Amino acid sequence: MGTVRFATIGTSGICERFLEALSEAKGVEYVGTYSRDLARARDFGGRYGARLFFDDLRELASCPEVDAVYVASPNAAHARQALEMIAGGKHVLVEKSLASNEREARGVFDAARERGVVVMEAMRNLHVPTFAAIERACASDLGAIRLATLRFAKVTSRMARLRAGERLNVFDPALAGGALMDIGVYCVEPAVALFGRPETVRALAVTTAVPGCAEDDPCGTVDLAGEALLGYGDKIVSLSYGKMSDDLLPSQVEGEEGTLLWDQTSCPVNPRLHVHEDKGLIFRMEGMEATPIPVDVPDNDMVCEIDDFVAAVTGDERALLARDRFERVTVDSLAVMDEIRRQVGVRFPADDDR
């Protein structure tokens, strides 16, 4: 395959940022967009140079001028739309979270293998050079790892609208929304990528009733912030996330020989290493110097996930091995999030489709 011709599903801000990144990527072309409203598809896609416009998913899936589809619809639609694109022979890059739960994700990946196409989750913080540097440091510079903390919380302007009684997609369990799926996933997936699927999960969350839901609606509770502990036997990983406050602390991995820190878990930057010094009995940790780990990250880091996806689509062997690894991370991360949601009382409609 030469140039990979992309179409998009969705017209949100994240789709706009994706298209900006696509314009910087090599070996790709943006050709079309889908929206339930054809006029909206024309308006959105036309602004970015598309020539094909769809309001029917079957037409998009069968279009011979499209090789790959980026899915950026609400979470609850991801698996269904990905399956429809796979059935049409399209490669699919799915915005996080890839599916509502582990079961849906397994179904998507099984279908992709059977059809011979590439499916990958657009989990951008795993594809940037910073994460590769974090992995190398964890493997070689920290000694035995005992503790890790991954954090990401930011105030969303939608909180005021939620408090005013408005039902919003991002806070709607009917659409697989909530803080964990929107924000916490940025903490869960690096933890699973670094340390694997945990043996145990312990979770707490700040939750609220969803506006407009009946009291007996099993999907009537949404999470706004949360914390979880992942147990690995020889180490413990703490996750902190939310949409109600700004978390200004770095993430870190603590080993017996050193501690690695970095900023902005969702788009990791500024990794730095503290090497442990045995100074005897001390009560304060001041004066410890960190060694920066130099890393170059594109301004729009979604370019990195596009590059990895396109390399897999075009048959690069290393990229295909990475694709297989990212698939395991996606599935195991959704299993962790399923358990967190179970413990804090957040259910999605897809949880009943057993």
NORUR-V513799 format. One record per residue. RES is the residue in one letter. SS is DSSP state (H for helix, E for strand, L for the rest). PHI is phi in whole degrees, 0 to 359 (* if undefined). Layout:
# NORUR-V513799
res=(RES RES)
ss=(SS SS)
phi=(PHI PHI)
This chain:
# NORUR-V513799
res=(M G T V R F A T I G T S G I C E R F L E A L S E A K G V E Y V G T Y S R D L A R A R D F G G R Y G A R L F F D D L R E L A S C P E V D A V Y V A S P N A A H A R Q A L E M I A G G K H V L V E K S L A S N E R E A R G V F D A A R E R G V V V M E A M R N L H V P T F A A I E R A C A S D L G A I R L A T L R F A K V T S R M A R L R A G E R L N V F D P A L A G G A L M D I G V Y C V E P A V A L F G R P E T V R A L A V T T A V P G C A E D D P C G T V D L A G E A L L G Y G D K I V S L S Y G K M S D D L L P S Q V E G E E G T L L W D Q T S C P V N P R L H V H E D K G L I F R M E G M E A T P I P V D V P D N D M V C E I D D F V A A V T G D E R A L L A R D R F E R V T V D S L A V M D E I R R Q V G V R F P A D D D R)
ss=(L L L E E E E E E L L L H H H H H H H H H H L L L L L E E E E E E E L L L H H H H H H H H H H L L L L E E E L L H H H H H H L L L L L E E E E L L L H H H H H H H H H H H H H L L L E E E E E L L L L L L H H H H H H H H H H H H H H L L L E E E E L H H H L L H H H H H H H H H H H H L L L L E E E E E E E E E L L L L H H H H H H L L L L L H H H L H H H L L L H H H H H H H H H H H H H H H H H L L L L E E E E E E E E E E L L L L L L L L L L L E E E E E E E E E E E L L L L E E E E E E E L L L L L L L L E E E E E L L E E E E E E L H H H L E E E E E E E L L L L L L L L L L L L L L L E E L L L L L L L L L H H H H H H H H H H H H L L L H H H H H H H H H H H H H H H H H H H H H H H H H H H H L L L L H H H H L L)
phi=(* 271 289 271 267 259 237 238 246 117 225 276 299 292 291 298 294 300 292 297 292 300 292 263 279 257 75 225 214 269 241 198 215 243 213 298 255 298 297 293 299 295 294 292 295 298 293 247 92 291 239 241 223 226 234 229 296 294 294 297 298 262 289 287 268 240 261 218 231 263 259 227 269 303 309 297 268 302 296 300 290 298 298 293 291 299 300 273 83 269 284 225 250 251 300 292 283 300 209 288 203 298 300 299 298 300 298 295 291 298 295 295 296 296 272 78 240 266 235 216 276 277 261 297 287 270 255 280 302 300 292 299 294 298 299 296 295 297 281 235 245 254 73 293 277 241 222 211 225 241 226 197 214 210 288 254 295 287 301 297 290 296 296 280 98 275 270 242 307 292 247 245 300 298 250 60 264 124 297 297 288 267 243 298 302 293 267 297 292 298 299 291 297 280 237 89 286 287 282 222 225 230 222 224 209 269 235 210 288 279 305 87 273 292 298 265 289 294 251 262 239 233 268 249 196 192 221 215 248 254 259 237 83 262 206 231 243 256 241 225 207 174 238 247 207 259 270 254 271 283 272 204 237 251 245 290 249 183 232 253 237 206 256 56 304 288 215 302 219 56 290 209 242 257 273 294 239 278 253 76 284 226 243 226 256 290 84 285 262 255 259 296 252 292 214 259 238 299 302 255 288 293 302 294 291 297 300 294 296 297 299 292 299 273 92 297 297 296 293 291 296 296 303 297 293 298 299 297 297 299 296 293 292 294 297 297 292 301 290 301 297 301 289 260 84 249 240 245 306 295 293 269 272 272)
